[in-house]
């Protein structure tokens, strides 16, 4: 699972200053790539990201928002993640 400490220790290929660089994929299981593929790279879509955790690390929606101009709602019910 995700922990806030992962942002400081690093998480796989998401290490380094380019963690939020255009073209970077963030989701743990490739969900962001799958959505992009299913919608054929559509720009200007909408998403609802449940259990959103971090806005960047392991995010299922960050690449869609940043690179494809999608807008949406991120929902996180874990108060420990919301507070940070």
VENTATA-V341162 format. One record per pair of residues at least 24 apart in sequence whose ideal C-beta (glycine too) atoms are under 6 Angstrom apart, sorted by sequence separation. I is the first residue (numbers start at 1). J is the second residue. D is the distance in whole Angstrom. If there is no record, write none. Layout:
I&J&D ; I&J&D
//
This chain:
48&72&6 ; 52&76&5 ; 43&68&5 ; 44&69&5 ; 45&70&4 ; 46&71&6 ; 47&72&4 ; 48&73&5 ; 49&74&4 ; 50&75&5 ; 43&69&5 ; 46&72&5 ; 32&60&6 ; 53&81&5 ; 31&60&4 ; 28&58&5 ; 32&63&5 ; 26&59&4 ; 27&60&4 ; 20&56&5 ; 26&62&5 ; 26&63&6 ; 25&63&6 ; 22&67&6 ; 11&57&6 ; 7&57&5 ; 2&53&5 ; 6&57&6 ; 2&58&5 ; 4&84&5
//
